[in-house]
C-alpha cells in the first residue's frame, strides 16, 4: 500500500507508540538502490523515520491529511491566524476558502496509485450535513477541536456545499481516469458508504 503525506498510521510491532501522522515522504538511496524515507510523528513516541520500500506500517482507513497543512505540527487554521495577526484581511478570506474547500492530499497526490486515491476519495463521503457529520468534516478541514469557536453552523453549511461540489468534480475526474479499471472501481464502490455509492451512480 502506498503511504502518503498526511496519512495516519500505526506500527504493528509497537502499538504503544499510538497512531502517528506521516509528516514527510522523500526519495532517498539505501545501499545504492533508490528507496523511500518516511517520517512519522507518533502520539506517544514522537518522531520516527523509516527507510525502505516495504515498511511495517498500517495505514488507518479513516486517516487523511489536513487540507492546507504544510507542517503537520500545526493545524491548517493556524495559517489563517498568522494572517489575521498581520492584518491581511483579504489574504485571510482567501486562505479560509482554500482550507475549507481543499480535497485532502492523499486523494490528489499523483504519486499515489489511482486505486489508493479513489479509496480515500470515497471515504470522504462519510461527511454530511447532519450536525455530527458537519462538525467532523470541519474538524478534519481545519484541525480545530471545536470549529464552532470560530464559525457558526450556517457558515459551515455554506463551506460544506462548495466543498461537496469540488469533491464531486474530483471524483468524476478520478472515475474518468480509471475508466479502464472497471473491476477495481466496482470493488471499491461496493465497499463504500451509501452516500458515496449514490454520488458514483449520478456520474454513470
C-alpha positions in Angstrom: 0.0 0.0 0.0 1.2 3.5 -0.8 1.8 5.7 2.2 1.3 9.4 1.6 1.9 12.7 3.4 -0.9 13.2 5.9 -1.8 9.5 6.3 -2.4 8.3 9.8 -0.5 5.1 10.6 0.3 2.6 13.4 3.3 0.3 13.8 2.1 -3.3 14.4 5.2 -4.2 16.5 4.9 -1.1 18.7 1.2 -0.4 19.4 2.3 1.5 22.5 3.5 4.3 20.1 -0.1 5.1 19.3 -1.2 6.4 16.0 1.1 8.7 14.0 0.8 11.3 11.2 3.1 11.0 8.2 4.8 14.4 8.0 7.3 13.7 5.3 7.7 11.3 2.4 11.0 11.6 0.4 13.1 9.7 -2.1 16.5 8.5 -0.9 19.1 5.9 -1.6 20.0 2.9 0.5 22.9 0.6 -0.4 23.0 2.2 -3.9 19.3 1.5 -4.5 16.5 4.2 -4.7 14.0 3.9 -1.9 11.7 5.9 0.3 12.2 7.6 3.6 9.0 8.2 5.6 8.9 10.4 8.8 6.1 9.9 11.2 5.1 11.8 14.3 3.6 9.3 16.8 1.3 10.5 19.6 3.3 8.6 22.3 6.7 8.2 20.7 7.5 11.4 18.9 9.3 11.4 15.5 10.4 8.2 13.9 11.9 7.7 10.4 11.6 4.6 8.3 13.5 3.7 5.2 12.6 1.1 2.6 10.0 0.0 0.1 8.3 -2.5 2.4 7.5 -0.7 5.6 5.8 -2.2 8.6 3.3 0.5 8.9 -0.5 0.1 8.9 -2.5 2.9 7.3 -5.6 3.8 9.2 -8.5 3.8 6.8 -10.2 6.9 8.1 -6.9 8.9 8.3 -6.3 11.6 5.8 -4.2 14.7 5.6 -5.3 18.1 6.9 -6.0 20.2 3.9 -3.9 23.4 3.8 -1.3 21.9 6.0 2.3 22.5 5.1 3.6 21.3 8.5 1.8 18.6 10.5 2.9 20.3 13.8 0.3 22.9 13.2 -3.4 22.7 12.3 -4.5 24.2 9.0 -6.3 27.1 10.7 -3.0 28.3 12.2 -2.1 29.8 8.8 -5.3 31.9 8.9 -4.5 33.1 12.4 -1.0 34.1 11.3 -2.5 36.2 8.5 -5.0 37.8 10.9 -2.2 38.9 13.3 -0.6 40.5 10.3 -3.8 42.4 9.4 -4.0 40.9 5.9 -7.8 40.7 5.7 -8.1 39.8 2.0 -5.5 37.1 2.4 -7.4 35.7 5.4 -10.6 35.2 3.4 -8.7 33.6 0.5 -6.8 31.2 2.9 -10.1 30.3 4.6 -11.7 29.4 1.3 -8.6 27.3 0.4 -8.7 25.4 3.6 -12.4 24.8 3.7 -12.7 23.7 0.1 -9.5 21.6 -0.1 -9.6 17.9 -1.0 -7.0 16.0 1.1 -3.6 15.5 -0.5 -3.9 11.7 -0.1 -6.8 11.8 -2.7 -4.9 14.1 -5.1 -1.3 13.1 -4.9 -0.3 11.8 -8.4 2.4 9.6 -6.7 -0.4 7.6 -5.1 -2.0 4.9 -7.2 -5.4 5.7 -8.7 -6.9 2.9 -6.6 -5.5 4.5 -3.4 -6.8 7.9 -4.4 -10.2 6.6 -5.2 -10.5 4.7 -1.9 -9.6 7.8 0.0 -11.9 10.0 -2.0 -14.9 7.6 -1.5 -14.2 7.7 2.3 -14.8 11.5 2.3 -18.5 10.8 1.6 -18.9 9.8 5.2 -19.3 13.5 6.0 -22.8 15.0 5.5 -24.9 18.0 6.6 -26.1 16.4 9.8 -24.8 18.1 13.0 -22.2 15.4 13.7 -21.2 14.9 10.0 -20.7 18.7 9.6 -18.6 19.0 12.8 -16.4 16.0 12.0 -15.8 17.4 8.5 -15.0 20.9 9.8 -12.6 19.4 12.4 -10.8 17.4 9.6 -10.6 20.5 7.4 -9.3 23.0 10.0 -7.5 20.8 12.5 -9.6 22.6 15.2 -11.0 20.7 18.2 -14.1 22.9 18.2 -14.8 24.7 14.9 -17.8 26.4 16.4 -15.4 28.7 18.4 -14.7 30.3 15.0 -17.6 29.5 12.7 -21.3 29.4 13.1 -23.4 26.5 11.7 -24.7 28.4 8.7 -21.1 29.4 7.6 -20.0 25.7 7.9 -23.0 24.6 5.8 -22.1 27.1 3.0 -18.4 26.0 3.1 -19.6 22.3 3.0 -21.8 22.8 0.0 -18.9 24.3 -2.0 -16.6 21.6 -0.8 -19.2 18.9 -1.8 -19.3 20.3 -5.4 -15.5 20.3 -5.6 -15.4 16.7 -4.2 -17.9 15.6 -6.8 -15.8 17.2 -9.6 -12.7 15.5 -8.2 -14.5 12.1 -8.0 -15.7 12.5 -11.6 -12.2 13.1 -12.9 -10.8 10.2 -11.0 -13.5 7.8 -12.3 -12.7 9.1 -15.8 -9.0 8.4 -15.2 -9.9 4.8 -14.1 -12.4 4.0 -16.9 -10.2 1.0 -17.9 -10.1 -0.3 -14.4 -13.7 -1.3 -14.1 -13.2 -4.2 -11.7 -11.2 -2.1 -9.3 -13.7 0.7 -9.3 -16.6 -1.7 -8.8 -14.9 -3.3 -5.8 -14.1 0.0 -4.1 -17.6 1.4 -4.7 -19.1 -1.8 -3.3 -17.2 -1.3 -0.1 -18.1 2.4 0.1 -20.9 4.2 2.1 -24.4 4.6 0.6 -23.7 8.3 0.1 -20.5 7.5 -1.9 -22.5 4.9 -4.0 -25.2 7.5 -4.8 -22.5 10.0 -5.9 -20.9 7.4 -8.3 -24.4 6.4 -9.7 -25.1 10.0 -10.6 -21.9 10.2 -12.6 -22.5 7.0 -14.6 
